[in-house]
Amino acid sequence: PICIPKQDCYTFKIEDTYGDGMTNGNYGYYAVKLDGVMIFTNRDFGSVDTTSFCPSDGVAESPVRPINGFCNSNYKLFQITVTTDGFPTDTGIQLTQRGSTWTENVPSGSLDKPYTPYAFDFCLPRNTCVTAIISDSYGDGMTVGNSQGSIEATVDGKVVVSRGGNFGSSLSEEVCV
């Protein structure tokens, strides 16, 4: 443990030279706690993971990544699946937690396979809300000709959001667990 002044803001950065995060054998992960509360964690981050936080914003338990597909009893499993249209690089995803500095960002250009489902899993603290913003840099949503993409969100396997890809330049959905 280290002690840090609460009036300052910080950036936590972890690097993996092999480029697979901490996924070898499904056992590794890192966790950062503030006043005993986990504020962020991750295991599958590629080469670099960077997160900024300000202790003066207060301590809100942040979403964490599931370990082997499971969350502990204080969390609910949240999955958002975005199925791309014919121009997947137009699509971006941003997730934010209400009352927290936690953000997960998948910028436009990151999704590169057309008509492909991309699933993102998180363990959400109970009694919290997350906003998902799906953006389309071209401005036509995830629609190409007669084919369109879609967005689906589940909590513990139950569908809570199901939308087609016709939304213009952005779509915002809030999910509370």
N, C-alpha and C positions, 0 to 999 in steps of 0.2 A: 504494500500500500504506500501511496505517496499523499502528502497533504498539499493542497493547492488553494490559493486565495479565491474566494467566491466572487469577488468583484470583477475578475478578468474572464475573458473567453478563451477557449483552447481549441486546438485542432489535434485530433488523434490520427496518426498515420501508421499503418502497418504494411510491410512489404514482404512479398514471397518471391524469391529469385527463380523458383521453378515455374511459377505462373499458374498454380492450381489452387491457390488459397491454402486452406488447411483441410483439404478434403481427402487426403490419403488415408484409406482405411476407415473413413466415416467417423473418426474419433476426435479430430482436432476442432477447436474453435477458440475465439477469444471473447472476453466479456469485459466491459468497462462499467464499474459501479461508482455511484456518487452517493455518499452517506448510506451505504449498504444497499442501495437500490440499483438494479441493472438498468443502465440508460441506453446501452446498445451492445450488440454482439453480432458476430458473423462468422462464417466458416468458408463460404464459397465466394471468394472475391477476386479471383484471378491473381494478378501481380501486385496490385496496390489497393488498399481500402483507406479512405480518408473521411473522417466525420468531425464536424465542428460542434461545440456545445458551450453553453454559458451557464455555470452553476447558479448565477443570480436569477436565472429564469425559473428556478424551482426544480424540484425533482419529480419528474413524471416517468413512470416505468414505461420503457420503450418497447416496441415490437422487437422480437428476436427471431432468428431462423430456427425452424424445427430441427431436431436432431433425429436422424433416421426416420423422418416423417411424423414425429410425435412432438406434442407440446406438454409441458408439465401442467398440473391441475390449476394453476393460477392464470392460464392462458387459454385462448381458443384458436384453433387452426383456421387461418384465413388464406384463401387461395384466390388469386385473380388470374384469369386466363384470357389473353388477347389473341384472337385468331386474325392474322393479317390478311389484307386484301392483295391485289396484284402488285402494289407498290409498297412493300413493307418498310422501306427505309424512310417513308414519310411519317411513320407512326412513332410517337414518344409516349412515355408513361411516367407520371410522377405520383408518388404516394406520400402523404403527410399525415401526422397524428395531431389531432386537436389538443392544444395545451402543452405541446412538446416541441423541441427543435428537431425531432427525428424526421428525416426525409429519405426516401429511396427514389432514385432517378434512373430511368432508362431513356437516354436521349434519342432523338430522331437519328436514324442511321445505324442504330445498334441492332435492330431486328432486320434480318436480311433475306429471309426465305418467304416467298409468297404463299398465301393460303395455308399458313402453318400456325398451329396453336403454340403459344409461348406461355408457360405457367410460372408464376412467382408465388412462393409459399412463405408465410410469416406466422409466428405465434403472437397474437394480439393480447395484451393484458385485458382481463375482464373489465367491463364498464369503461371502455375507451372507444373513440371514434377515429376512423381513418378516412381520408378523402383521396380518391383516385381521380387523377386528371389524365385523360387520354387525349393526345393532341395529334393533329395531322398537318404537317407543314405545307402541304399543297392546298388545304382548305376544303377538301371534298369528303372529309370523313374517311372511312375505310370502305369506299365503294368504287368498284371498277366494273363498268358494263353491267352485266347481270349478276356478277359475283360481289359479295361484300363480306367484310370481316365482321367480327363480333367480340363482345366483351361479356365475360361471365365471372361473377364473384361468388364464392361459397364460404360459409362459416361452419366448421365441423361437418363438412360434406353437404350442407343444406344450401341450395341456391338462394342468394339474397339479391342479386342483380343479374339480369340477363337482357342485353341490349344488342341490337343490330349496329352496323357500322355507319349508318347514315346520320352524321352529327355535325357536319361542317368542319370548322377548324379545331374545336375542342368539346369535350364532354366531361362533366364533373359529377361524380357519384360519391356520396358519403355512406359508409357502413359503420354501424355501432354494434358492439358485442357486449 
